[in-house]
Amino acid sequence: MDGIVQLQRQLVDYNASLFHEGFLDDQFNQLQQLQDESNPDFVVEVVTLFFEDADRLLNELTKALGQPSIDFKRLDAHVHQLKGSSSSIGAQRVHRVCISFRNSCEEQNVEGCLKNLQQVKHEYSLVKSKLETLFRMEQQVLAAGGSVSR
Amino acid sequence: MAAPSSSNWVMESPHVPHVLAVDDNLIDRKLVEKLLRNSSCKVTTAENGPRALELLGLTSGGQNTMNGRSKVNLVITDYCMPGMTGYELLKKIKESSVMKEVPVVIMSSENIPTRINKCLEEGAQMFIQKPLKQSDVKKLTCQLMNCEI
C-alpha cells in the first residue's frame, strides 16, 4: 500500500513540475479532463498523434531548410501546423518557439530559421521525453493497483 | 468569443445535435471531436473545405449524403486551411439555398479583428479562439440546444 502512495505522490509531483517549468500549460489540463471511462487512453492517444505529426513536420522543415533555394511559404505552412498542434496539446515551450519561427519565415531570415529549427527540435525532444516519463509513471501506478486522479 | 446576438440557430426539436467539424490538423480534429462528443453531439469530421461541401451535399451534381439519416445542425471550421479557407467554406454554405440556415462557427489560433469581423459579416454565428476548451464547446452547444446554463 505504501508503495502505491509513494508512486502516486511522485506522479503528482512530476506532473506539477512539468507545468511549473513551463513545458506544459493549461491546455494539457483540458486534455486530461477529457479523459474518461469511455476514452481512458485519450491523452496518450492525442499526444502520440502529436509526436507522429511533429516528427513528420520536423523532417519536412529540415529538408526544406536544406534546399538551395528556400521556399519560405512552404516552411511557414509546416511551422503553422506544428504551432497549432503544440498549442492544442499544451506543449507551451514548443508553441513559443514556433511563434518565433513564423516570424523568421515572414522575414525570410535564413539564419533565424535555422536557429529556430534547432530550438524547436530541442524543446520538442525535451517535452517528448518528459511526457513519455509521465505516461510511464502513470502505468506504474495503475499496474500497482492505484488510480490516476485527474 | 465574439458572437452577434441571434437566436435563429436553435434546433426545433430536442435531439442529438449533429456537428460537422472541419480542420486540416489531425490533432485539432481529434480534440474538437472529443469536446463535441463530451457535449453530447454526434460528430462528423472533414479535413478540408471541399470534403465538407461534399458531405453537406453542396458539390455540383452531388447528393446530400446526410439526407434521410441525420441533418447537420452546426458546422465548426478552422479558418486557416490550405486550398479553401474556413471563410471561403462559410461563404459557400451561406450562398447555398439548402444550407444557408445552418450555423457556422469559425475557429482560429490568431486573434485578428479584421478577420473576425469579416467572418461575422459573412454570417458566421461565432468566432472561437484556439486552442479549443471544454467551456467554449459547452457554451456553443448550449446555445444550439437553447438550454439555460
Boltz contact constraints between the chains, C-beta under 6 A:
constraints:
  - contact:
      token1: [A, 27]
      token2: [B, 131]
      max_distance: 6.0
  - contact:
      token1: [A, 30]
      token2: [B, 133]
      max_distance: 6.0
  - contact:
      token1: [A, 34]
      token2: [B, 34]
      max_distance: 6.0
  - contact:
      token1: [A, 46]
      token2: [B, 30]
      max_distance: 6.0
  - contact:
      token1: [A, 49]
      token2: [B, 26]
      max_distance: 6.0
  - contact:
      token1: [A, 49]
      token2: [B, 27]
      max_distance: 6.0
  - contact:
      token1: [A, 50]
      token2: [B, 27]
      max_distance: 6.0
  - contact:
      token1: [A, 84]
      token2: [B, 25]
      max_distance: 6.0
  - contact:
      token1: [A, 84]
      token2: [B, 109]
      max_distance: 6.0
  - contact:
      token1: [A, 85]
      token2: [B, 25]
      max_distance: 6.0
  - contact:
      token1: [A, 85]
      token2: [B, 27]
      max_distance: 6.0
  - contact:
      token1: [A, 87]
      token2: [B, 131]
      max_distance: 6.0
  - contact:
      token1: [A, 88]
      token2: [B, 27]
      max_distance: 6.0
  - contact:
      token1: [A, 88]
      token2: [B, 28]
      max_distance: 6.0
  - contact:
      token1: [A, 88]
      token2: [B, 31]
      max_distance: 6.0
  - contact:
      token1: [A, 88]
      token2: [B, 131]
      max_distance: 6.0
